[in-house]
Amino acid sequence: MRRAWQYLQTVVGLIFRHPIAGISVIPILPDDKIVLIRRRDTGQWGIPGGFVNWGEDIPTSAARELKEETGLELVKIRRLIGVYSAPDRDPRVHSICIVIEVDARGDFQIEDTLEVIEVKAFGSDTLPLGELSHDHDRQLKDYLNGLTVVA
């Protein structure tokens, strides 16, 4: 399966040569804890999110990814954290990631068990910074510092 995915990435990259749009969601619970997911592919913690599907807008994509990966409902988009576009930020493909902070509620229930193995809420002082997948360390640090970034 992994080999097929790598082959598909290569073919798509050769044909289209355009980055793919993605969304990352920093979910904030009513108790102000931040929700992270543990990724199945790397075993690392990360911010919920994924690729924007054809025909979706950003709010719809954010709500879908949040629900699939955590079981939570997106209540309200709070603010834009940034747009991250470095070609090497995602080891799988060149993607442009839009990161937003949202209010979320509900119970943890992983729907996408192929990608996610655990969901957990962290206080800002217990986040596993320095151990996150992709460029999620930077995204969370920008969020915690109150920044809005284009990088």
C-alpha positions, -999 to +999 in steps of 0.1 A: +000+000+000+028+024+009+046+017-023+014+023-043+010+057-026+046+066-034+041+057-070+009+077-072+026+107-056+054+106-082+029+103-111+007+131-098+038+153-092+051+147-127+017+154-144+005+184-124+036+200-107+014+220-084+012+219-046-018+205-030-040+225-006-043+213+030-058+224+062-046+220+098-070+226+127-059+237+162-090+226+182-096+244+215-120+227+239-142+246+264-116+240+291-089+257+268-070+224+262-056+218+227-064+186+210-037+166+191-038+133+172-012+106+172-004+096+136-004+060+126+024+065+099+050+081+122+037+075+157+042+112+164+017+137+177+003+163+153-024+188+146-056+173+130-060+180+093-055+168+058-060+177+022-088+199+009-111+177-012-122+188-047-153+210-043-147+219-006-141+252+009-118+256+039-144+257+066-161+225+052-127+208+049-117+218+085-150+205+099-147+172+080-111+166+090-117+175+126-147+151+128-128+122+110-097+124+131-110+133+165-148+129+165-151+166+176-175+191+161-162+224+148-182+251+166-165+283+154-134+293+135-115+317+158-086+329+137-061+322+109-028+311+123-009+310+091-003+297+056+027+274+054+041+266+020+077+253+022+081+225-003+096+202+023+071+208+051+053+176+044+075+146+035+047+130+013+040+158-011+044+196-017+014+210+001+003+245+011-012+242+046-037+267+060-037+266+098-067+278+118-077+279+154-112+266+162-136+261+191-145+224+193-168+203+214-178+167+217-163+133+226-132+118+212-140+091+186-116+083+158-133+077+125-102+075+104-084+046+120-060+043+090-044+076+099-050+082+136-043+059+165-049+083+195-065+116+204-056+136+234-062+170+250-031+189+263-027+220+284-005+246+268+022+237+293+021+199+285+022+200+247+048+176+233+066+204+215+098+192+197+083+158+190+055+167+165+051+155+129+057+176+098+061+213+107+035+212+134+060+223+161+064+256+142+026+259+136+019+254+173+047+277+184+033+304+161-002+299+176+011+300+212+030+333+203-002+348+189+013+352+154-003+351+120+023+338+095+028+334+058+058+311+053 
